């Protein structure tokens, strides 16, 4: 072990005794009453020592004020190098910073929020957005542009956003190809896995469903390759209404789950206006099951 290494590990005596100087520097950097008791010192090198003081400020539990002092060779005056607040071994630290793109979760976006997409996003790949080459006599051709710059003229013609009929751009417009980027194969698989987790055949609702969505009348088909496995539910009473569902998904709102029977039709009343049925106001005396004699009625003593 060299002599220089030995000296660097042994604290300098004058620097170690400059406790009051280090505390004054810490209180000047912080505030009175915030700097606590002395918690030790560490030798940083030849004639360089760092003093540690406890931090009493709320919210900084376990932090320490570190004041580094030093002196020149053969000098007896100790000076302050720096005073900083550093976390101790048991300090309360904030969690590691995570970029916003990794903290974002579905449903976090609100009105007015913008979500920029990474240029190297694996979910997207370049699409076809090329245009037909303008004719030589067009106002937007390369020759006309050079002529405008040469003669310092102004071109007032505006290029129409709608492609001309019969051009490659018009065909691309019909096929949906005039986009800068489109879904990549990875993006399609990620979307399919996410949709199946929410409304797929392995969910509890689909396991108890009487039939799959592929045979439901409320299923709205979608185009593209994803249309071979997914659709949109249009049943307002279904828990998947308005969501992309797997064709193997199902719920109790299936259009053919149960056909309600038609209520029985009551026969209309028949009115016979050619016949009159008499209805007596009082029941006849012999209409009951027991006949009553006249002499028995007189013995009751009734008037």
C-alpha positions in Angstrom: 0.0 0.0 0.0 1.5 3.4 -1.0 2.0 6.3 1.4 -0.5 8.4 -0.6 -3.2 5.8 -0.1 -2.5 5.7 3.6 -2.7 9.4 4.0 -6.0 9.7 2.1 -7.7 7.3 4.5 -6.6 9.1 7.6 -8.6 12.3 8.2 -6.6 15.5 8.4 -6.4 16.7 12.0 -7.1 20.4 11.2 -9.9 19.6 8.8 -11.4 17.2 11.3 -11.3 19.8 14.1 -13.1 22.4 11.9 -16.4 21.4 13.2 -17.7 24.9 13.9 -16.7 26.1 10.4 -18.6 23.2 8.8 -21.7 23.8 10.9 -21.7 27.5 10.0 -21.5 26.6 6.3 -24.4 24.1 6.6 -26.6 26.6 8.5 -25.8 29.3 5.8 -26.9 26.9 3.1 -30.0 25.7 4.9 -31.7 27.7 7.6 -31.2 28.2 11.4 -32.6 25.2 13.4 -32.6 22.8 10.4 -29.1 21.5 10.9 -28.9 18.9 13.6 -26.2 17.1 15.5 -22.9 16.0 14.0 -23.0 12.5 12.6 -19.4 11.8 11.8 -16.8 12.6 9.1 -15.2 10.9 6.2 -11.7 11.5 4.7 -12.1 12.3 1.0 -8.3 12.6 0.3 -5.2 14.4 1.4 -6.3 17.3 3.6 -10.0 16.9 2.5 -12.7 15.9 5.0 -16.5 15.8 4.8 -18.5 16.5 7.9 -22.1 15.1 8.1 -24.9 16.8 10.1 -28.4 15.6 10.6 -31.3 17.3 8.7 -34.3 18.3 10.9 -36.4 19.6 8.0 -39.7 17.8 7.6 -39.9 15.6 4.6 -36.2 14.8 4.6 -36.0 12.0 7.1 -32.6 10.3 7.0 -31.0 13.0 4.9 -27.7 14.7 6.0 -26.0 18.0 5.4 -22.6 17.2 3.9 -19.9 20.0 4.3 -16.6 19.3 2.7 -13.6 21.3 4.1 -10.0 21.3 2.9 -6.7 23.1 3.5 -3.7 23.7 1.2 -0.4 21.9 1.7 1.6 23.3 4.7 -1.3 25.8 5.4 -3.1 26.0 8.7 -6.3 27.7 7.4 -9.2 25.4 6.6 -11.7 26.5 4.0 -15.1 25.3 2.9 -15.3 23.5 -0.5 -19.1 22.9 -0.7 -22.2 22.3 1.4 -24.9 20.0 0.0 -27.9 18.0 1.3 -27.4 14.3 0.6 -29.5 11.2 1.4 -28.2 8.9 4.1 -28.3 5.1 4.2 -31.8 5.2 5.8 -33.1 8.3 3.9 -36.6 8.5 2.6 -36.3 8.7 -1.2 -38.7 9.3 -4.0 -39.4 6.4 -6.3 -37.3 6.0 -9.4 -38.5 8.3 -12.1 -40.4 6.6 -14.9 -40.9 8.2 -18.3 -44.5 9.3 -19.1 -44.7 6.9 -22.0 -44.3 4.0 -19.5 -46.6 5.5 -16.9 -49.5 6.0 -19.3 -52.4 3.6 -18.9 -55.6 3.1 -20.9 -58.2 5.7 -19.9 -55.7 8.3 -18.8 -56.3 10.6 -21.7 -58.8 13.4 -21.4 -60.3 16.1 -23.6 -57.5 18.2 -25.1 -54.7 15.8 -24.2 -52.2 15.0 -27.0 -50.4 11.6 -27.1 -47.4 11.8 -29.4 -46.4 8.5 -31.0 -42.8 7.4 -31.0 -41.2 7.3 -34.5 -39.9 3.8 -33.8 -43.2 2.5 -32.4 -43.3 -1.2 -33.1 -47.1 -1.2 -33.4 -46.8 0.8 -36.6 -45.1 0.5 -39.9 -44.8 2.8 -43.0 -47.8 3.0 -45.2 -48.3 4.2 -48.7 -48.7 7.9 -49.0 -47.1 8.7 -52.3 -48.6 10.9 -54.9 -48.6 10.9 -58.7 -46.0 12.9 -60.4 -47.6 16.1 -61.7 -47.6 16.7 -65.4 -44.8 19.0 -66.8 -47.3 21.9 -67.5 -48.9 21.7 -64.1 -48.6 24.8 -61.8 -47.1 22.5 -59.1 -44.5 20.8 -61.3 -40.8 21.1 -60.7 -40.4 23.2 -63.8 -43.0 25.7 -62.8 -41.6 25.9 -59.3 -38.2 26.8 -60.7 -39.8 29.4 -63.0 -41.6 31.0 -60.1 -38.4 31.4 -58.1 -36.6 32.8 -61.2 -39.3 35.4 -62.0 -40.3 36.1 -58.4 -43.9 35.5 -59.3 -46.8 34.2 -57.2 -48.7 31.0 -57.8 -52.3 31.3 -56.7 -53.5 27.8 -57.7 -54.2 25.5 -54.9 -53.6 21.8 -55.0 -56.9 19.9 -54.4 -56.8 17.5 -51.5 -59.1 15.1 -53.3 -57.1 12.9 -55.8 -58.2 13.0 -59.4 -60.3 10.1 -60.6 -58.5 7.3 -62.2 -55.1 8.1 -60.6 -53.1 5.8 -58.3 -53.9 8.1 -55.4 -57.7 7.8 -56.0 -57.4 4.0 -55.9 -55.2 4.2 -52.8 -57.9 6.5 -51.2 -60.6 3.8 -51.8 -58.3 1.1 -50.3 -57.4 3.2 -47.3 -53.7 3.3 -48.2 -53.1 7.0 -48.1 -51.7 7.0 -44.6 -48.2 7.7 -43.4 -48.2 4.7 -41.1 -50.4 1.6 -40.6 -50.7 -1.1 -38.1 -47.8 -3.6 -38.2 -48.1 -7.3 -37.6 -47.0 -6.8 -34.0 -49.6 -4.0 -33.5 -52.3 -6.3 -34.8 -51.3 -9.1 -32.4 -51.1 -6.7 -29.5 -54.6 -5.3 -30.2 -56.1 -8.8 -30.7 -54.7 -10.0 -27.4 -56.0 -7.0 -25.5 -59.5 -7.3 -27.0 -59.6 -11.0 -26.2 -58.7 -10.4 -22.6 -61.6 -8.0 -22.2 -64.3 -9.7 -24.4 -62.9 -13.1 -25.4 -64.0 -16.7 -25.1 -62.2 -17.3 -21.8 -64.2 -14.7 -19.8 -66.8 -15.8 -17.3 -69.6 -14.2 -19.3 -68.6 -16.1 -22.5 -68.4 -19.4 -20.5 -72.0 -19.1 -19.3 -73.4 -17.7 -22.6 -75.9 -19.8 -24.6 -74.2 -19.1 -27.9 -71.2 -17.2 -29.4 -71.3 -13.8 -31.0 -70.6 -15.2 -34.5 -74.3 -16.3 -34.7 -75.7 -13.2 -32.9 -77.8 -10.7 -34.9 -76.5 -7.8 -32.8 -72.9 -8.3 -34.1 -71.6 -5.6 -36.5 -68.8 -6.8 -38.7 -65.6 -4.9 -39.1 -63.2 -4.8 -42.1 -59.6 -5.7 -42.4 -57.8 -8.8 -41.2 -59.1 -8.2 -37.7 -62.7 -8.7 -39.0 -62.0 -12.4 -39.3 -61.9 -12.8 -35.5 -63.7 -9.7 -34.1 -66.7 -7.5 -34.4 -68.6 -4.8 -32.6 -71.5 -5.5 -30.3 -74.6 -3.4 -31.0 -76.9 -4.7 -28.2 -77.7 -1.9 -25.8 -78.5 -4.4 -23.0 -75.2 -6.3 -23.4 -72.2 -5.6 -21.2 -70.1 -5.4 -24.4 -72.3 -2.8 -26.1 -70.1 -0.6 -28.3 -67.0 -2.7 -27.7 -64.9 -4.8 -30.0 -65.7 -8.5 -29.1 -64.3 -11.8 -30.2 -66.5 -13.9 -32.5 -66.1 -16.6 -29.8 -67.4 -14.3 -27.1 -71.0 -14.5 -25.9 -73.5 -13.2 -23.3 -77.0 -13.7 -22.2 -78.2 -11.0 -24.7 -77.7 -13.3 -27.7 -80.4 -12.6 -30.3 -81.3 -16.3 -30.5 -80.8 -17.1 -26.9 -84.6 -17.4 -26.1 -87.6 -16.7 -28.3 -90.4 -15.3 -26.2 -93.8 -17.0 -26.9 -96.6 -14.9 -28.3 -99.3 -14.2 -25.7 -102.6 -16.1 -26.3 -105.3 -14.1 -28.1 -108.6 -13.9 -26.3 -111.7 -14.6 -28.4 -113.8 -11.5 -29.0 -117.1 -11.5 -27.1 -120.3 -12.6 -28.9 -123.3 -10.4 -28.5 -126.8 -11.9 -29.5 -129.2 -9.0 -30.0 -132.1 -11.2 -31.1 -132.7 -12.9 -27.7 -133.8 -11.4 -24.4 -132.8 -13.1 -21.1 -135.0 -12.2 -18.1 -133.3 -11.6 -14.8 -135.6 -11.6 -11.7 -135.0 -8.9 -9.1 -135.6 -11.3 -6.1 -134.8 -15.1 -6.1 -137.8 -17.4 -6.1 -138.9 -19.1 -2.9 -138.3 -22.5 -4.3 -134.9 -21.7 -5.8 -133.0 -22.9 -2.8 -132.2 -26.5 -1.8 -134.7 -26.5 1.1 -138.4 -25.6 0.6 -140.1 -23.4 3.1 -143.9 -23.9 3.9 -146.3 -21.0 4.6 -147.4 -22.3 8.0 -143.9 -22.7 9.2 -143.1 -19.1 8.3 -146.2 -17.9 10.3 -145.1 -19.6 13.6 -141.9 -17.5 13.7 -143.9 -14.6 15.2 -142.8 -12.1 12.6 -145.2 -9.4 11.6 
